[in-house]
Amino acid sequence: MPLASRVVLFGFDGLRPDLVTDRTMPALARFIREGARFANARSVFPSETRVAIPSLATGCRPGTHGLVANSLYDPAAAPDRMLNTKRAADIDALVAAHGRLLAVPSLGARLAAAGRTLDVVWTGTVGAGRAIFPEAEALGAFRWHPEEAVGPARGLEARFAAPPAADVPNTPRIRHAARLFIDHVLGERRAAAALFWSSEPDVSYHFRGLGSDEARAAMRAADEAFAEVLAWREAQPDREGIVVIALSDHGHVTGTGRLDLAAELRAGGFVAARDGAIGAPIVLGGGGAPGLWVRDRDAATTAALAAWLASRPWVGLVLARDEGIPGTIPLAALGARHERSPDIVVTFAGSDEPDARGVAGVGLIDIGDVPVGGGMHGGLHGRELAIVLAIGGDALARGVVLRRPADLTDIAPTVLALLGVAADGMDGTPLVEAWCGIDVVPRLGTLPGIPGRTGLSVFCHGASLRPDAMAPIGDSLVSAGRDPDSPPWRRSGL
């Protein structure tokens, strides 16, 4: 029997849970306190938006859905350049090469197959908006973005005016989209599931910094929009059947220094190229967890590259597409290995020291448009991985803090379970603890990374490992229980 007649999801891009307080975001803070909060909720790896969003959409990890990085190399789609998945043209290139954007159906497609609907109002990038519901146009479903509307979302400018231009903070767009979402999507369309995505505070974190005046203003604006959604719910005659899920897709750390990874690689004897200059032996991505695609997947070059990166003091962890490379964590251990995955992924070293504004969590920024002092994410720092996840509804537990390990892949199956729709074939599982009242004690383990220096704390949940935080480790842990015939994550006793 369904527990909900309608589910409303409200996403705060990039919001760190530790920054939500009664002062910064009073409506969200109260909702979290009075609902069911998942204290061990985490992003996926890499903790990038256009990896996290399809994980949210499909209930599957990147190794299953296939969108493995914000910037990726796919020679079938674009043999001479990197693809940036925020761009509509690059999304089109992936679809043209492979017939679809994601390898598995999204929540919206699953609901449509069950005779239900998902409506989406999106204020992030166009690429991320497509990734949350790639099938929307083909299904005639409602997906609205300020720069691209499909299905019945077209033509709303006559009623709600033209969307404001993007800005930092992006609060005018948030307010405009929230009005459309509340008045039209929630008030009139009454879909079984409706999702609103706020591009803030991510935009302001990136370009003005965590703790900045702009970031605080962005958080307030997003919180005010969320408060209006809650007020709408309270006013509904069927409020008992409406469940609200508040979430974010990743966190942030402050970039206190800039590093040009391509230049560092050249200094180490490796030739790597970005974007239009592809032709080098190594194709280099960007962001908080840059991918490195080795030409022809040459094993000797990959091993030498991994060893050199592991020796660099600015490296946090090195992850590899293939197993058995010393000093690396296999992408498969985190559900992040796909045929288009990079051969090597590098994350930057960081710490929990405070930044110049007193906000804990710092690291490095690779060359790009984010300024020094701005927020960055993508890697395995605990502040990048921690996400907001809370559920509220009359039939659900109230005022509880749940320890059950949760991540973005659990949200789509939870929505389906609440609506009484089957959630088979997903990597995630429904967050039944929010309504059954039985919690799960987390089991933690450590994946060995760079010997004597860094490992990865993981939650062991069912058949999956879920990243918790990069952590310093000692030689004894790295060398414990080695078995040359078993994968590295099995060697650590997990």
C-alpha positions as CSV (number, residue, x, y, z in Angstrom):
1,M,0.0,0.0,0.0
2,P,1.5,3.4,-0.9
3,L,2.6,5.6,2.0
4,A,2.2,8.8,-0.1
5,S,-0.1,10.2,-2.7
6,R,2.5,12.7,-3.8
7,V,6.2,13.2,-3.2
8,V,7.9,16.6,-3.5
9,L,11.7,16.7,-3.8
10,F,13.6,19.9,-3.1
11,G,17.3,20.0,-4.0
12,F,19.9,22.4,-2.8
13,D,22.9,22.2,-5.2
14,G,26.2,21.9,-3.2
15,L,24.7,22.5,0.2
16,R,26.9,21.3,3.1
17,P,24.8,19.9,5.9
18,D,27.0,21.4,8.6
19,L,26.3,24.9,7.3
20,V,22.5,24.5,7.8
21,T,21.5,26.3,11.1
22,D,18.5,28.2,12.5
23,R,20.3,31.4,11.5
24,T,21.4,30.5,8.0
25,M,18.5,28.4,6.8
26,P,15.7,28.4,9.4
27,A,13.0,26.6,7.4
28,L,15.3,23.8,6.3
29,A,16.9,23.5,9.8
30,R,13.4,23.1,11.3
31,F,12.4,20.6,8.7
32,I,15.5,18.5,9.3
33,R,15.0,18.6,13.1
34,E,11.3,17.6,12.9
35,G,11.6,15.0,10.2
36,A,13.7,11.9,9.6
37,R,17.3,13.0,9.0
38,F,19.9,10.6,7.6
39,A,23.1,11.7,9.3
40,N,25.4,9.4,7.3
41,A,24.1,10.6,3.9
42,R,26.8,10.9,1.2
43,S,27.3,11.7,-2.4
44,V,28.7,9.3,-5.0
45,F,32.2,9.4,-6.5
46,P,33.2,11.6,-8.2
47,S,31.2,14.1,-6.1
48,E,30.4,16.2,-9.2
49,T,27.0,17.5,-10.1
50,R,26.6,15.8,-13.5
51,V,27.7,12.5,-11.9
52,A,25.5,12.9,-8.8
53,I,22.4,14.0,-10.6
54,P,22.0,10.9,-12.8
55,S,22.8,8.8,-9.7
56,L,19.9,10.6,-8.0
57,A,17.7,10.1,-11.1
58,T,18.4,6.5,-11.7
59,G,19.1,5.1,-8.3
60,C,22.3,3.7,-9.7
61,R,26.0,4.5,-9.4
62,P,28.1,6.0,-12.1
63,G,29.4,2.6,-13.2
64,T,25.9,1.7,-14.0
65,H,24.4,4.8,-15.5
66,G,27.5,5.8,-17.4
67,L,27.8,9.6,-16.8
68,V,31.2,9.3,-15.0
69,A,32.5,12.9,-14.8
70,N,31.5,16.5,-15.4
71,S,34.1,16.5,-18.1
72,L,34.8,13.2,-19.9
73,Y,36.4,11.7,-22.9
74,D,34.3,9.5,-25.1
75,P,36.0,8.9,-28.4
76,A,32.8,7.5,-29.9
77,A,31.1,10.8,-29.3
78,A,34.0,13.2,-29.8
79,P,37.4,11.7,-30.7
80,D,39.2,15.0,-30.7
81,R,38.0,16.8,-27.6
82,M,36.7,16.6,-24.1
83,L,33.0,16.7,-23.5
84,N,31.6,19.0,-20.9
85,T,28.3,17.6,-19.8
86,K,26.8,21.0,-18.7
87,R,26.5,21.9,-22.4
88,A,23.5,20.8,-24.4
89,A,25.6,20.2,-27.5
90,D,27.8,17.8,-25.7
91,I,24.9,16.0,-24.2
92,D,23.5,15.7,-27.8
93,A,26.9,14.2,-28.9
94,L,26.7,11.5,-26.3
95,V,23.1,10.7,-27.2
96,A,24.0,10.6,-30.9
97,A,26.9,8.2,-30.3
98,H,25.1,5.9,-27.9
99,G,21.4,6.2,-28.5
100,R,20.7,7.5,-25.0
101,L,22.3,9.6,-22.3
102,L,22.0,7.2,-19.5
103,A,22.4,3.4,-19.7
104,V,19.4,2.8,-17.4
105,P,15.9,4.4,-17.1
106,S,15.4,7.4,-14.8
107,L,12.9,7.9,-12.1
108,G,10.7,9.9,-14.5
109,A,10.7,7.0,-17.0
110,R,9.9,4.4,-14.4
111,L,7.0,6.5,-13.1
112,A,5.7,7.0,-16.6
113,A,5.8,3.2,-17.1
114,A,3.6,2.8,-14.0
115,G,1.1,5.5,-15.2
116,R,2.5,8.2,-12.9
117,T,4.2,11.5,-13.7
118,L,7.3,13.4,-12.6
119,D,7.5,17.1,-13.1
120,V,10.9,18.9,-12.9
121,V,11.7,22.6,-12.4
122,W,15.5,23.0,-12.8
123,T,17.7,26.1,-12.3
124,G,21.2,24.4,-12.6
125,T,23.0,23.8,-15.9
126,V,21.1,22.6,-18.9
127,G,23.1,19.4,-19.0
128,A,22.3,18.5,-15.4
129,G,18.6,19.3,-16.1
130,R,18.6,16.8,-19.0
131,A,20.4,14.2,-16.8
132,I,17.7,14.3,-14.1
133,F,15.0,13.2,-16.7
134,P,16.5,12.5,-20.1
135,E,13.4,10.8,-21.4
136,A,11.1,13.8,-20.7
137,E,10.8,15.1,-24.2
138,A,10.1,11.7,-25.7
139,L,7.5,11.0,-23.1
140,G,5.8,14.4,-23.4
141,A,6.7,15.1,-19.7
142,F,7.1,18.4,-17.9
143,R,10.8,19.5,-17.6
144,W,11.4,23.2,-17.2
145,H,14.7,25.1,-17.3
146,P,15.1,28.9,-17.8
147,E,16.9,28.1,-21.1
148,E,15.1,24.9,-22.2
149,A,11.6,23.7,-21.6
150,V,10.1,20.5,-23.0
151,G,6.6,19.0,-23.2
152,P,3.9,21.0,-21.4
153,A,6.6,23.1,-19.7
154,R,6.8,25.2,-22.9
155,G,5.2,28.6,-23.2
156,L,5.0,29.5,-19.6
157,E,6.7,32.8,-20.1
158,A,3.3,34.4,-21.0
159,R,2.1,33.7,-17.5
160,F,5.3,33.8,-15.3
161,A,7.3,36.3,-17.4
162,A,10.7,35.6,-19.0
163,P,13.2,33.9,-16.7
164,P,15.9,36.3,-15.3
165,A,19.4,36.0,-16.6
166,A,21.8,33.8,-14.6
167,D,23.7,35.7,-11.9
168,V,25.9,35.3,-8.8
169,P,24.0,34.9,-6.5
170,N,21.5,33.2,-8.8
171,T,18.7,34.3,-6.5
172,P,16.4,36.0,-9.1
173,R,16.2,32.7,-11.1
174,I,15.5,30.8,-7.9
175,R,12.6,33.1,-6.9
176,H,11.2,33.1,-10.4
177,A,11.4,29.3,-10.7
178,A,10.0,28.7,-7.2
179,R,6.9,30.8,-8.1
180,L,6.3,28.6,-11.2
181,F,6.9,25.4,-9.3
182,I,4.5,26.3,-6.4
183,D,1.7,27.9,-8.4
184,H,1.7,25.8,-11.5
185,V,3.4,22.5,-10.9
186,L,2.3,21.8,-7.3
187,G,-0.9,23.8,-7.3
188,E,-2.3,22.9,-10.7
189,R,-0.5,19.9,-12.3
190,R,-0.5,17.8,-9.1
191,A,2.0,15.2,-10.4
192,A,2.7,12.1,-8.4
193,A,6.3,13.4,-8.0
194,A,7.6,16.9,-8.4
195,L,11.2,18.0,-8.2
196,F,12.6,21.6,-7.7
197,W,16.3,22.1,-8.1
198,S,18.0,25.2,-6.7
199,S,21.3,26.0,-8.3
200,E,22.2,27.8,-5.1
201,P,24.2,27.8,-2.9
202,D,26.5,26.0,-5.3
203,V,27.0,28.9,-7.7
204,S,27.8,31.3,-4.9
205,Y,30.0,28.8,-3.0
206,H,32.1,28.4,-6.2
207,F,32.5,32.0,-7.3
208,R,32.2,34.0,-4.0
209,G,33.3,31.4,-1.4
210,L,31.7,29.6,1.5
211,G,30.8,32.0,4.3
212,S,30.7,35.0,1.9
213,D,27.9,37.5,2.0
214,E,26.7,36.3,-1.4
215,A,26.7,32.7,-0.2
216,R,24.7,33.6,2.8
217,A,22.2,35.5,0.7
218,A,21.9,32.6,-1.7
219,M,21.3,30.2,1.2
220,R,18.6,32.5,2.5
221,A,16.9,32.7,-0.9
222,A,16.9,29.0,-1.3
223,D,15.6,28.5,2.2
224,E,12.8,31.0,1.6
225,A,11.7,29.1,-1.5
226,F,11.7,25.8,0.5
227,A,9.7,27.5,3.2
228,E,7.1,28.4,0.6
229,V,6.9,24.8,-0.5
230,L,6.3,23.7,3.1
231,A,3.7,26.4,3.5
232,W,1.9,25.1,0.4
233,R,1.9,21.6,1.8
234,E,0.4,22.7,5.1
235,A,-2.4,24.4,3.2
236,Q,-3.4,21.3,1.2
237,P,-6.5,19.3,2.1
238,D,-4.6,16.1,1.3
239,R,-1.5,17.2,3.2
240,E,-1.4,13.8,5.1
241,G,-0.4,12.1,1.8
242,I,2.3,14.5,0.7
243,V,5.9,13.6,1.6
244,V,8.7,16.1,1.2
245,I,12.3,15.1,0.7
246,A,15.0,17.7,1.1
247,L,18.5,16.9,-0.3
248,S,21.7,18.2,-1.7
249,D,24.0,16.4,-4.2
250,H,27.4,17.1,-2.7
251,G,29.3,19.5,-0.4
252,H,32.2,21.8,-0.9
253,V,35.7,22.6,0.4
254,T,37.5,25.9,0.0
255,G,40.2,26.0,-2.6
256,T,43.1,27.7,-0.9
257,G,45.6,27.2,-3.7
258,R,45.6,26.6,-7.5
259,L,47.4,23.8,-9.2
260,D,47.9,23.4,-13.0
261,L,47.7,19.6,-13.3
262,A,48.7,19.6,-16.9
263,A,51.9,21.6,-16.1
264,E,52.7,19.3,-13.2
265,L,52.3,16.2,-15.4
266,R,54.7,17.7,-18.0
267,A,57.2,18.4,-15.2
268,G,56.9,14.7,-14.3
269,G,57.6,13.6,-17.9
270,F,54.0,13.0,-18.9
271,V,52.4,14.7,-21.9
272,A,48.7,15.4,-21.3
273,A,46.2,17.5,-23.3
274,R,42.9,19.1,-22.5
275,D,40.0,20.0,-24.7
276,G,40.8,20.7,-28.3
277,A,44.5,19.8,-28.2
278,I,43.8,16.0,-27.8
279,G,46.5,13.9,-29.6
280,A,48.8,13.6,-26.6
281,P,49.3,10.2,-24.9
282,I,47.1,11.3,-22.0
283,V,43.8,13.1,-22.2
284,L,43.2,15.2,-19.1
285,G,39.9,16.2,-17.5
286,G,39.4,18.8,-14.9
287,G,37.5,19.7,-11.7
288,G,37.9,18.4,-8.2
289,A,38.7,14.9,-9.3
290,P,40.4,15.1,-12.7
291,G,40.2,12.0,-14.9
292,L,43.2,10.9,-17.0
293,W,42.5,8.8,-20.1
294,V,45.6,7.0,-21.3
295,R,45.8,6.6,-25.1
296,D,45.1,2.9,-26.1
297,R,44.9,2.1,-22.4
298,D,48.6,1.4,-22.3
299,A,49.2,-0.5,-19.1
300,A,52.8,0.6,-18.6
301,T,52.0,4.3,-19.0
302,T,49.0,3.9,-16.6
303,A,51.1,2.2,-13.9
304,A,53.9,4.8,-14.2
305,L,51.4,7.6,-14.0
306,A,49.7,6.1,-10.9
307,A,53.1,5.7,-9.2
308,W,54.2,9.2,-10.0
309,L,50.9,10.7,-8.8
310,A,51.1,8.7,-5.5
311,S,54.5,10.3,-4.8
312,R,53.1,13.9,-5.2
313,P,52.4,15.7,-1.8
314,W,49.4,17.5,-3.3
315,V,47.6,14.2,-4.2
316,G,45.0,12.9,-1.8
317,L,44.1,9.5,-3.4
318,V,44.6,7.8,-6.7
319,L,41.9,5.7,-8.2
320,A,42.2,3.4,-11.2
321,R,39.9,1.9,-13.8
322,D,41.8,-1.5,-13.5
323,E,42.4,-3.4,-10.4
324,G,45.8,-4.4,-9.1
325,I,47.7,-1.1,-9.7
326,P,49.8,-0.5,-6.5
327,G,48.8,2.6,-4.5
328,T,45.4,2.9,-6.1
329,I,41.8,2.3,-5.2
330,P,39.8,0.5,-8.0
331,L,36.9,2.6,-9.3
332,A,34.9,-0.6,-9.2
333,A,35.0,-0.7,-5.4
334,L,32.9,2.5,-5.4
335,G,30.6,1.5,-8.2
336,A,32.3,4.1,-10.5
337,R,33.9,1.8,-13.2
338,H,32.4,2.1,-16.6
339,E,33.7,1.5,-20.2
340,R,34.2,5.3,-20.6
341,S,35.8,5.8,-17.2
342,P,39.2,7.4,-17.1
343,D,42.2,5.1,-16.5
344,I,43.3,7.1,-13.5
345,V,41.4,9.6,-11.3
346,V,43.3,11.8,-9.0
347,T,41.9,13.6,-5.9
348,F,43.7,16.5,-4.2
349,A,45.0,16.5,-0.7
350,G,43.1,18.6,1.8
351,S,42.5,19.1,5.5
352,D,39.7,20.1,7.9
353,E,41.6,23.3,8.7
354,P,39.4,26.5,8.6
355,D,39.6,28.8,5.6
356,A,40.0,32.6,5.8
357,R,36.4,33.0,6.9
358,G,36.6,30.2,9.5
359,V,34.8,27.5,7.5
360,A,36.3,24.1,8.0
361,G,37.6,22.1,5.0
362,V,40.2,23.2,2.5
363,G,42.0,21.8,-0.5
364,L,43.4,22.7,-3.9
365,I,41.7,23.9,-7.1
366,D,42.9,22.7,-10.5
367,I,43.2,25.3,-13.2
368,G,39.7,26.5,-14.3
369,D,37.2,29.3,-13.7
370,V,36.7,28.9,-10.0
371,P,38.9,31.5,-8.2
372,V,41.2,30.8,-5.3
373,G,39.0,31.1,-2.2
374,G,36.0,29.7,-4.0
375,G,34.4,26.4,-3.2
376,M,35.3,23.2,-5.0
377,H,34.0,19.6,-5.0
378,G,34.4,16.3,-6.8
379,G,36.9,14.5,-4.6
380,L,36.7,12.4,-1.5
381,H,37.2,15.0,1.3
382,G,34.5,14.4,3.9
383,R,33.1,17.9,3.4
384,E,32.7,17.2,-0.3
385,L,30.9,13.9,0.3
386,A,28.4,14.8,3.1
387,I,25.0,15.8,1.8
388,V,21.7,17.0,3.2
389,L,19.0,14.2,3.3
390,A,15.8,14.5,5.3
391,I,12.3,13.3,4.8
392,G,9.1,14.6,6.3
393,G,5.5,13.3,6.1
394,D,2.6,12.5,8.4
395,A,3.1,8.7,8.0
396,L,6.8,8.9,8.6
397,A,9.0,9.0,11.6
398,R,9.3,12.4,13.2
399,G,12.2,14.0,15.0
400,V,14.7,11.2,14.4
401,V,18.3,11.0,13.4
402,L,19.0,7.8,11.5
403,R,22.5,6.3,11.3
404,R,21.8,4.0,8.3
405,P,24.3,4.8,5.6
406,A,22.5,6.5,2.7
407,D,23.6,8.0,-0.6
408,L,22.0,9.6,-3.7
409,T,21.2,6.2,-5.2
410,D,18.7,5.5,-2.4
411,I,16.4,8.5,-3.2
412,A,14.8,7.2,-6.4
413,P,13.9,3.8,-4.9
414,T,12.5,5.6,-1.9
415,V,10.2,7.8,-4.0
416,L,9.0,4.7,-5.9
417,A,8.4,2.8,-2.6
418,L,6.5,5.7,-1.1
419,L,4.2,5.7,-4.2
420,G,3.8,2.0,-4.3
421,V,5.9,1.4,-7.5
422,A,8.4,-1.4,-7.8
423,A,12.1,-0.3,-7.5
424,D,13.9,-3.3,-8.8
425,G,17.1,-3.1,-10.8
426,M,18.6,-0.2,-8.9
427,D,21.9,0.0,-7.0
428,G,20.3,1.9,-4.1
429,T,17.5,0.7,-1.8
430,P,14.5,2.4,-0.3
431,L,15.1,4.4,2.9
432,V,12.5,2.4,4.8
433,E,14.0,3.4,8.1
434,A,12.2,6.7,7.7
435,W,8.8,5.0,8.2
436,C,9.5,1.6,9.8
437,G,11.3,3.1,12.8
438,I,14.1,0.6,12.8
439,D,17.6,2.0,12.3
440,V,20.8,0.4,11.0
441,V,24.1,0.6,12.8
442,P,26.7,1.6,10.2
443,R,29.7,-0.6,9.5
444,L,32.9,1.2,8.6
445,G,36.0,-0.1,6.9
446,T,39.0,1.4,5.2
447,L,40.2,1.0,1.6
448,P,44.0,1.2,1.4
449,G,45.2,4.0,-0.8
450,I,48.6,5.6,-0.9
451,P,50.8,3.4,1.4
452,G,51.7,5.1,4.7
453,R,49.7,8.2,3.9
454,T,46.0,8.1,2.8
455,G,43.1,5.7,2.7
456,L,39.4,6.0,2.3
457,S,36.9,5.4,5.0
458,V,33.8,3.6,3.6
459,F,30.4,2.5,4.8
460,C,29.8,-1.2,4.2
461,H,26.1,-1.4,3.3
462,G,24.6,-4.5,1.8
463,A,26.7,-5.5,-1.2
464,S,28.0,-2.0,-1.7
465,L,30.8,0.2,-0.3
466,R,29.9,3.9,0.0
467,P,32.7,6.5,0.4
468,D,32.7,8.4,3.7
469,A,35.9,10.4,3.8
470,M,39.5,10.5,2.8
471,A,41.6,9.7,5.9
472,P,45.3,9.5,6.9
473,I,46.4,5.9,7.6
474,G,49.5,4.1,8.7
475,D,51.6,1.5,7.1
476,S,50.2,-1.3,9.3
477,L,46.7,-0.8,7.9
478,V,47.8,-0.7,4.3
479,S,49.9,-3.8,4.5
480,A,47.5,-5.9,6.6
481,G,46.1,-9.2,5.2
482,R,47.4,-8.9,1.7
483,D,46.2,-11.6,-0.7
484,P,47.5,-11.3,-4.2
485,D,44.5,-13.1,-5.7
486,S,41.8,-10.9,-4.3
487,P,40.8,-7.3,-5.1
488,P,42.3,-4.6,-2.9
489,W,39.0,-3.8,-1.1
490,R,38.7,-7.5,-0.1
491,R,42.2,-7.4,1.3
492,S,41.3,-4.8,3.8
493,G,38.8,-7.2,5.4
494,L,35.7,-5.6,4.0
